[in-house]
Amino acid sequence: MDAFPRRSRSSSAAGDTTTLTVLSPLQVQDLFSARLDEICAAFDEWGFPLVVAGQLGDAAPNAYPKYYQLPLTDPQFGTTLALEVQKSILARAEVGPGDHVHVTGMLRARQYRGQVVLRFEVVAVELHDPDRQKVERVERSVLDVLRGLPCAFHPYPTRPDARLLLIHSAASSALVAEDFLQALGGAWRPERVRSLPTAMNDPGRLAEAIRTCREDIIVLIRGGGDVSDFVVFENPLVLEALAVCPAHRVLGLGHTANRTLAERVVDHAATTPADAGHYIRRMSGRVWQEQEEARAQQEEMAALRDSVTQTVVPERTPIGTRLRNGLILLAIGVALGLLLTRLL
């Protein structure tokens, strides 16, 4: 039976209802349901896949192998899409409620309580967290930079007149430079220390300041703060500038909790700016002591050589020469003896 028989305009206008089929309300509902099934089946024929981004919601637990109305929410507008997804697909993707995902699937229509409702039949799920992906990109970039950086150790300079570059915050309220200089002590004359105030939160300016180093020692100091204040010391520009700097590199950042990747690049990482000053002072004293000991050893060696030269025993005359000289003296003695005998 054709549920909707075609009628000509003339027959409709005539109002002839004798040929129409008379249906019961239940039959009408069945007819409507059949038409809805045809509409839903038409969606099943459309096999073009779609990829939808959103945040997974939570569904009520069931004993079936799939979820039939797992919510996928648009974080920006709050719109929700009901997913039909196998539980095994979610398990393989290792995703759960609250995760940002990319869902691949087909657009479907389902009859639900006499209405056509939208469903999305999922064939694949992939974790897609924009914030996390941004962090991972930064981490990969930093790791790539670290792999390509030289890892040579620059020893503490032994020159007695070594010079130092001090890079510190340009903020007027920062007193870390004074803490460092006080710990450094008076052995370092002011003309041997070049102080360079810099924007410590700007990786470009900080890297540029590091590249200006022509001194024997470079020291970077900064006071304590939030974790975000120390991200600059993990920036690839700063790490690369520190790695190629030929000076002895010293870091004195914040407090013991402020750890950064820059510690893996420098030659010495102090826990505070004051500790960095104490380190320079201690190493300078050690260099001076070693130089004094070397000078004393050289003086002792020189004095020993002089004493050995003065006490050298003259070289002995060869035996042939001594025999010849003895025979000559013997002949002279015999001649003198004979002469004296004749005279007496």
C-alpha positions in Angstrom: 0.0 0.0 0.0 1.2 3.4 -0.9 1.0 5.5 2.2 0.8 8.8 0.3 -0.9 8.2 -3.0 -0.5 10.9 -5.6 -3.7 12.8 -6.4 -4.4 15.1 -9.2 -5.4 18.7 -8.6 -8.8 18.1 -10.1 -9.7 15.2 -7.8 -8.4 17.1 -4.8 -10.4 20.2 -5.7 -13.5 18.1 -6.1 -13.2 17.0 -2.5 -13.8 13.4 -3.4 -12.8 11.4 -0.4 -14.5 8.1 -1.3 -11.3 6.6 -2.6 -9.1 7.5 0.4 -8.1 4.8 2.8 -9.4 5.2 6.3 -6.8 4.6 9.0 -6.8 4.2 12.7 -4.7 6.4 15.0 -2.4 3.5 15.6 -1.9 3.0 11.9 -1.0 6.7 11.5 1.6 6.4 14.2 3.0 3.3 12.5 3.1 5.1 9.2 4.9 8.0 10.7 7.4 5.7 12.4 8.0 3.9 9.0 8.7 7.2 7.4 11.2 8.1 10.2 12.9 4.8 9.6 13.3 5.7 5.9 14.8 9.0 6.9 17.2 7.4 9.3 18.2 4.8 6.7 19.0 7.6 4.3 21.6 8.9 6.7 23.1 5.4 6.9 23.7 5.5 3.2 25.9 8.6 3.6 29.3 7.2 4.2 31.4 10.4 4.2 33.5 10.5 7.4 33.7 13.6 9.6 36.3 14.7 12.2 34.9 16.5 15.2 36.9 18.2 18.0 35.5 18.5 21.5 35.7 17.5 25.1 34.5 14.1 26.2 31.8 14.0 28.9 30.7 11.2 31.1 28.1 8.6 30.4 26.1 6.4 32.7 27.7 2.9 33.0 26.0 0.1 31.2 26.6 -3.6 30.5 26.7 -3.1 26.7 29.9 -3.1 24.6 29.3 0.5 23.5 28.0 3.8 24.7 24.9 5.1 22.8 24.8 8.7 24.1 28.4 9.6 25.2 28.4 13.5 25.2 31.1 15.4 23.2 30.9 19.1 24.2 32.2 22.2 22.3 34.3 24.0 25.0 33.6 27.4 23.3 29.9 27.3 22.7 28.7 24.5 25.0 27.0 22.5 22.2 26.8 18.8 22.9 26.9 16.0 20.4 25.8 12.5 21.3 28.3 9.8 20.3 27.8 6.1 19.6 31.2 4.6 20.4 32.5 1.2 21.2 34.1 1.0 24.7 37.1 -0.8 23.2 37.8 2.3 20.9 38.0 4.5 24.0 40.2 2.0 25.8 42.7 1.8 22.9 42.9 5.6 22.7 43.4 5.8 26.5 40.9 8.7 26.8 38.2 9.4 29.3 35.9 12.1 30.6 37.4 15.6 30.5 39.9 14.8 27.7 40.0 17.0 24.5 39.8 14.6 21.6 39.4 14.4 17.8 36.6 12.0 16.9 36.3 10.4 13.5 33.0 9.0 12.5 29.7 9.1 10.4 26.7 11.3 10.8 23.7 9.2 11.7 20.0 9.7 12.6 18.1 7.7 15.1 14.4 7.4 16.0 14.0 8.1 19.7 10.6 8.4 21.2 8.9 9.3 18.0 11.5 11.9 17.0 14.6 11.9 14.8 17.7 12.7 16.8 21.2 13.2 15.8 23.9 10.7 16.6 27.5 10.4 15.6 28.8 6.9 15.0 32.5 6.8 16.1 35.1 4.8 14.3 38.3 6.3 15.9 39.2 8.6 18.8 42.5 10.6 19.2 43.6 12.6 22.1 43.8 16.3 21.2 44.6 18.7 24.0 45.6 22.1 22.5 47.3 23.3 25.6 49.1 20.1 26.2 50.1 20.0 22.5 51.5 23.5 22.8 53.6 22.4 25.9 54.8 19.3 24.0 55.9 21.4 21.0 57.9 23.6 23.3 59.4 20.6 25.1 60.4 19.0 21.8 61.9 22.3 20.6 63.9 22.5 23.8 65.1 18.9 23.6 66.1 19.4 20.0 68.2 22.4 21.0 69.8 20.6 23.9 70.8 17.7 21.6 72.6 20.1 19.3 74.4 22.2 21.9 78.1 21.7 22.7 78.6 20.2 26.2 82.3 21.2 26.8 83.2 22.3 30.3 85.0 25.7 30.7 87.4 25.6 33.6 87.8 28.5 36.0 90.3 31.0 34.6 93.8 31.0 36.1 94.7 34.5 35.0 95.5 36.7 38.0 93.7 39.7 36.4 90.6 37.8 35.2 87.6 39.9 34.3 83.9 39.2 35.1 80.6 40.1 33.4 77.6 40.3 35.8 74.1 40.1 34.2 71.3 40.9 36.6 67.8 42.4 36.5 67.3 45.9 35.3 64.5 46.5 37.8 65.3 49.2 40.3 63.9 47.2 43.2 66.3 44.2 42.5 69.0 44.1 45.2 70.5 40.8 44.0 73.5 42.6 42.4 74.4 44.1 45.8 74.1 40.7 47.4 76.4 39.2 44.9 79.1 41.9 45.1 79.0 41.8 48.9 79.7 38.1 48.8 82.3 38.5 46.1 84.5 40.6 48.5 87.0 43.4 48.0 89.6 41.2 46.2 87.8 42.0 42.9 88.5 45.6 42.0 85.5 47.5 40.4 87.3 47.8 37.0 87.5 44.1 36.7 83.7 43.7 37.0 81.3 44.8 34.2 77.7 45.0 35.4 75.0 44.7 32.8 71.3 45.3 33.8 69.0 43.3 31.6 65.3 42.4 31.2 65.5 39.0 32.7 62.0 38.0 31.5 62.8 38.6 27.9 64.7 35.7 26.3 65.8 37.7 23.3 67.4 40.5 25.3 68.9 38.1 27.8 70.5 36.0 25.0 71.8 39.2 23.4 73.4 40.3 26.7 75.1 36.9 27.0 76.5 37.2 23.5 78.2 40.5 24.5 80.5 38.7 26.9 84.2 39.2 26.3 85.3 38.6 29.9 86.8 35.5 31.4 83.8 34.8 33.7 80.0 35.4 33.1 77.6 35.3 36.0 73.8 35.4 35.6 71.9 36.2 38.8 68.2 36.6 39.7 66.1 36.8 42.8 63.4 34.2 43.7 59.9 34.3 42.3 57.1 32.3 40.7 57.9 29.3 38.4 56.8 31.3 35.4 59.6 33.9 36.1 62.2 31.2 35.4 60.8 29.9 32.1 63.2 32.3 30.3 66.1 30.1 31.5 64.7 27.2 29.5 64.2 29.2 26.3 66.2 27.8 23.3 67.7 31.3 22.6 69.1 31.6 26.1 70.4 28.0 26.3 72.1 28.3 23.0 73.8 31.6 24.0 75.0 30.1 27.2 76.3 26.9 25.5 78.5 28.8 23.0 79.8 31.4 25.4 83.6 30.8 25.8 83.7 32.2 29.4 83.4 30.3 32.6 79.6 30.3 33.2 78.0 30.7 36.6 74.3 30.7 37.4 72.8 32.1 40.6 69.0 32.0 40.4 66.5 32.5 43.2 66.4 29.8 45.8 67.0 26.0 45.9 63.5 25.3 44.5 64.1 27.3 41.3 65.7 24.7 39.1 66.0 25.2 35.3 67.5 23.5 32.3 70.2 26.2 32.1 71.9 24.4 35.0 72.7 21.7 32.5 74.6 24.1 30.3 76.6 26.2 32.7 79.8 25.3 34.5 78.6 26.0 38.0 75.0 26.5 39.3 74.7 28.2 42.6 71.5 28.1 44.6 71.3 31.9 45.2 73.0 35.1 43.9 75.0 35.4 47.1 76.2 31.8 46.8 77.4 32.6 43.3 79.5 35.4 44.8 80.9 33.1 47.4 81.8 30.6 44.7 83.8 33.2 42.7 85.5 34.4 45.9 86.4 30.8 46.9 87.7 29.9 43.4 89.8 33.1 43.1 91.4 32.3 46.5 92.1 28.8 45.4 93.8 30.1 42.2 95.8 32.6 44.1 97.0 30.0 46.6 97.9 27.6 43.8 99.9 30.3 42.0 101.7 31.2 45.3 102.6 27.6 45.9 103.9 27.3 42.3 105.9 30.5 42.8 107.4 29.2 46.0 108.3 25.9 44.4 110.0 27.7 41.6 112.0 29.8 44.0 113.0 26.7 46.0 114.1 25.0 42.7 116.2 28.0 41.7 117.9 28.2 45.1 118.6 24.5 45.0 120.2 24.8 41.5 122.4 27.7 42.8 123.6 25.7 45.8 124.4 22.6 43.6 126.4 24.8 41.2 128.5 26.2 44.1 129.4 22.8 45.6 130.3 21.0 42.5 133.6 18.9 42.9 136.2 19.7 40.2 136.5 17.1 37.5 139.4 14.6 38.1 142.4 14.6 35.8 142.7 11.6 33.5 145.1 8.8 34.8 147.5 9.1 31.8 148.0 12.8 32.5 148.6 12.0 36.2 151.3 9.4 35.4 153.1 11.7 33.0 153.2 14.4 35.6 154.4 12.0 38.2 157.3 10.7 36.0 158.3 14.3 35.3 158.4 15.1 39.0 160.3 11.9 39.7 162.9 12.7 37.1 163.3 16.2 38.4 163.8 14.7 41.9 166.4 12.2 40.8 168.3 15.0 38.9 168.2 17.2 42.0 169.4 14.3 44.1 172.4 13.6 41.9 173.3 17.2 41.7 173.3 17.5 45.5 175.4 14.4 45.8 178.1 15.9 43.6 178.0 19.2 45.4 178.4 17.6 48.8 
